[in-house]
Amino acid sequence: MPTEPTDHSHATSQETDADFDAAVADPSAFFESPAAIVADTEMTDEQKQRFLAAWEQDITARQRAAEEGMVPEAGSGADNDAAQLKRVKAAIGQLDATPSAATTPGRSHWKRWGRDTLA
């Protein structure tokens, strides 16, 4: 049986906060790159900072685990972490250098990048 398209325009504040927190927990699942976070026009600078900080923490945690001899998960992209960390730090620097534009976030849901499609 086909499902009806989900209308997220009436999402409650609590639902939106939960969606945002889930997205922050795994930024790489929701954004193609750190630069995509900086370029997003629907988020506030504070939200962008949260995404970038979470992404940076994820990478440094994986690097620390590798240094301690822990084997990375298959497909985790451990070989790419150093380059990705540079991109995250560059995005943080770019965001810090940009004058803050106080915007109200317009997103009422978070769609996983490249994985989910809404009908």
Secondary structure by P-SEA (a helix, b strand, c coil): ccccccccccccaaaaaaaaaaaaaccccccccaaaaaacccccaaaaaaaaaaaaaaaaaaaaaaaacccccccccccaaaaaaaaaaaaaaaaaacccccccccccccccccccccc
